[in-house]
Amino acid sequence: MTDIQDAIERADRESFTKEPPKTLKGQIGFLLKQFGSAKAVAQEIGVTADSVNRYRRGARKHARADVAAKIDDAVRSRWQPLVRKRRQRQAATSGGITVETRARFGYTAPVGTTDDGRFRRLTVHLPPEYARRLFDARDAGASDQQMRQIIADGFKEIYFQDGGARAMGLSDVALNEIDYLDLDF
């Protein structure tokens, strides 16, 4: 996964209204409901169907660390999809998205001004249009660079140009060398 996709996944997990099952037996029970069979769950998490059934019955209380991580990821990625979709839809239509980052920003500026990139720590609320573009790009399988450019375009309009009040000669903004990036919607 890319930096931006990771940030979207983290923001999705924060939108849970109810925590996912914590016990191995509860997690396997949830996955069995989602997949319909022990064989399908086994293929998803990389174990045998017999192991899945042992986890379900409680005969095995703990999975290996790598398998436990796969189980947790599988549960979290399928937990409360309607809640996540509703939050994304709200962000894309009315709420927008808040981006907090520390990254090197570079830009193309008119002659006589500096266009040297530098690290900035920014927290900027982007309008719903950028949230919609970001979610559409992710769903279409866009690269990390394409999603970075969507965020950079939002920063250009909202932060650097202040919605059209300044820096109108600024043509391109690039988001490079991300130290961290966090999204909230």
C-alpha positions as CSV (number, residue, x, y, z in Angstrom):
1,M,0.0,0.0,0.0
2,T,1.1,3.6,-0.5
3,D,1.4,6.4,2.0
4,I,-2.0,8.0,0.9
5,Q,-3.8,4.6,0.9
6,D,-2.5,3.8,4.4
7,A,-3.7,7.2,5.6
8,I,-7.2,6.6,4.1
9,E,-7.3,3.1,5.7
10,R,-6.3,4.6,9.1
11,A,-9.1,7.2,8.8
12,D,-11.5,4.5,7.9
13,R,-10.6,2.5,11.0
14,E,-11.2,5.5,13.1
15,S,-14.7,5.7,11.8
16,F,-15.8,2.4,13.5
17,T,-18.8,3.0,15.7
18,K,-18.4,-0.4,17.4
19,E,-15.1,-2.1,17.9
20,P,-14.4,-5.3,16.0
21,P,-14.2,-8.7,17.8
22,K,-11.0,-9.0,19.9
23,T,-10.9,-12.7,20.6
24,L,-9.6,-15.2,18.1
25,K,-12.9,-17.2,18.3
26,G,-14.9,-14.0,17.7
27,Q,-12.8,-12.9,14.8
28,I,-13.0,-16.3,13.1
29,G,-16.8,-16.4,13.7
30,F,-17.1,-13.0,12.0
31,L,-15.0,-14.1,9.1
32,L,-17.0,-17.3,8.7
33,K,-20.2,-15.2,8.4
34,Q,-18.5,-13.0,5.8
35,F,-16.9,-15.8,3.7
36,G,-19.5,-18.5,4.2
37,S,-17.1,-21.4,4.7
38,A,-14.0,-22.5,6.6
39,K,-12.2,-23.2,3.3
40,A,-12.7,-19.6,2.1
41,V,-11.5,-18.2,5.4
42,A,-8.5,-20.5,5.3
43,Q,-7.5,-19.3,1.9
44,E,-7.8,-15.7,3.0
45,I,-5.6,-16.1,6.1
46,G,-3.2,-18.7,4.8
47,V,-4.0,-21.7,7.0
48,T,-5.9,-25.0,6.6
49,A,-9.7,-25.3,6.9
50,D,-9.0,-27.6,9.9
51,S,-7.1,-24.8,11.7
52,V,-10.0,-22.4,11.0
53,N,-12.4,-24.9,12.6
54,R,-10.2,-25.4,15.6
55,Y,-10.1,-21.6,16.1
56,R,-13.9,-21.5,15.7
57,R,-14.5,-24.3,18.3
58,G,-12.0,-22.7,20.7
59,A,-9.7,-25.8,20.6
60,R,-6.9,-23.4,19.7
61,K,-6.9,-20.2,21.7
62,H,-4.0,-18.4,20.0
63,A,-2.8,-18.2,16.4
64,R,0.8,-17.7,15.4
65,A,1.7,-14.0,15.3
66,D,1.7,-13.8,11.5
67,V,-1.6,-15.6,11.2
68,A,-3.1,-13.5,14.0
69,A,-2.1,-10.3,12.1
70,K,-3.7,-11.6,8.9
71,I,-6.9,-12.5,10.8
72,D,-6.9,-9.0,12.4
73,D,-6.4,-7.3,9.0
74,A,-9.1,-9.4,7.3
75,V,-11.6,-8.5,10.1
76,R,-10.8,-4.8,10.2
77,S,-11.0,-4.5,6.4
78,R,-14.5,-6.0,6.4
79,W,-15.8,-4.5,9.7
80,Q,-18.7,-2.0,9.4
81,P,-18.5,-1.3,5.6
82,L,-21.7,0.7,5.7
83,V,-20.4,3.0,8.4
84,R,-17.1,3.6,6.4
85,K,-19.0,4.2,3.2
86,R,-21.4,6.7,4.9
87,R,-18.5,8.7,6.3
88,Q,-16.7,8.7,2.9
89,R,-19.9,9.8,1.1
90,Q,-20.4,12.6,3.7
91,A,-16.8,13.7,3.3
92,A,-17.2,13.7,-0.5
93,T,-20.5,15.6,-0.5
94,S,-20.6,18.0,2.4
95,G,-17.9,17.5,5.0
96,G,-14.6,17.6,3.2
97,I,-11.3,16.1,4.4
98,T,-8.7,17.3,6.8
99,V,-5.1,16.6,5.8
100,E,-2.3,16.9,8.4
101,T,1.2,16.4,7.0
102,R,4.8,17.2,7.3
103,A,6.3,17.1,3.9
104,R,8.5,19.0,1.4
105,F,6.4,21.2,-0.8
106,G,7.8,22.4,-4.1
107,Y,6.1,24.7,-6.5
108,T,6.4,26.6,-9.7
109,A,6.2,30.4,-9.0
110,P,6.5,33.5,-11.1
111,V,9.8,35.1,-11.8
112,G,11.1,37.2,-8.9
113,T,9.7,34.9,-6.2
114,T,11.3,31.8,-4.6
115,D,10.3,28.4,-5.7
116,D,12.6,26.5,-3.4
117,G,10.9,23.6,-1.9
118,R,11.0,23.3,1.9
119,F,9.5,21.2,4.7
120,R,6.3,22.5,6.1
121,R,4.0,21.1,8.7
122,L,0.4,21.8,7.6
123,T,-3.1,20.9,8.7
124,V,-5.5,22.0,6.1
125,H,-9.2,21.3,5.7
126,L,-9.9,20.5,2.0
127,P,-13.4,20.9,0.5
128,P,-15.6,17.9,-0.4
129,E,-14.5,18.1,-4.1
130,Y,-11.0,17.0,-3.1
131,A,-12.3,14.2,-0.9
132,R,-14.4,12.9,-3.8
133,R,-11.5,13.1,-6.2
134,L,-9.2,11.3,-3.7
135,F,-11.8,8.5,-3.0
136,D,-12.5,8.1,-6.8
137,A,-8.8,7.9,-7.5
138,R,-8.2,5.3,-4.8
139,D,-11.2,3.2,-6.1
140,A,-9.8,3.4,-9.6
141,G,-6.4,2.1,-8.5
142,A,-4.5,5.4,-8.9
143,S,-0.9,5.5,-7.9
144,D,0.4,7.1,-4.8
145,Q,1.8,10.0,-7.0
146,Q,-1.6,10.7,-8.5
147,M,-3.2,10.8,-5.1
148,R,-0.4,13.0,-3.8
149,Q,-1.1,15.4,-6.7
150,I,-4.8,15.6,-5.7
151,I,-3.8,16.6,-2.2
152,A,-1.2,19.0,-3.5
153,D,-3.8,20.7,-5.8
154,G,-6.0,21.1,-2.7
155,F,-3.2,22.7,-0.7
156,K,-2.4,25.0,-3.7
157,E,-6.0,26.3,-3.8
158,I,-6.8,26.4,-0.1
159,Y,-3.5,27.1,1.7
160,F,-1.1,28.7,-0.8
161,Q,-3.6,30.7,-2.8
162,D,-6.1,31.2,0.1
163,G,-9.1,30.5,-2.1
164,G,-8.0,33.0,-4.7
165,A,-7.0,35.8,-2.4
166,R,-3.2,35.6,-3.0
167,A,-0.4,33.9,-5.0
168,M,-2.4,33.7,-8.1
169,G,0.8,33.2,-10.2
170,L,1.5,29.9,-8.5
171,S,1.0,27.2,-11.1
172,D,2.1,23.8,-9.7
173,V,2.5,22.5,-6.2
174,A,4.2,19.2,-5.5
175,L,4.1,17.2,-2.4
176,N,7.4,15.4,-1.9
177,E,9.3,13.5,0.9
178,I,6.4,12.9,3.2
179,D,7.5,12.5,6.8
180,Y,3.9,11.7,7.9
181,L,0.5,12.2,6.5
182,D,-2.8,11.8,8.4
183,L,-6.4,12.2,7.1
184,D,-9.6,12.8,8.9
185,F,-13.1,12.8,7.5
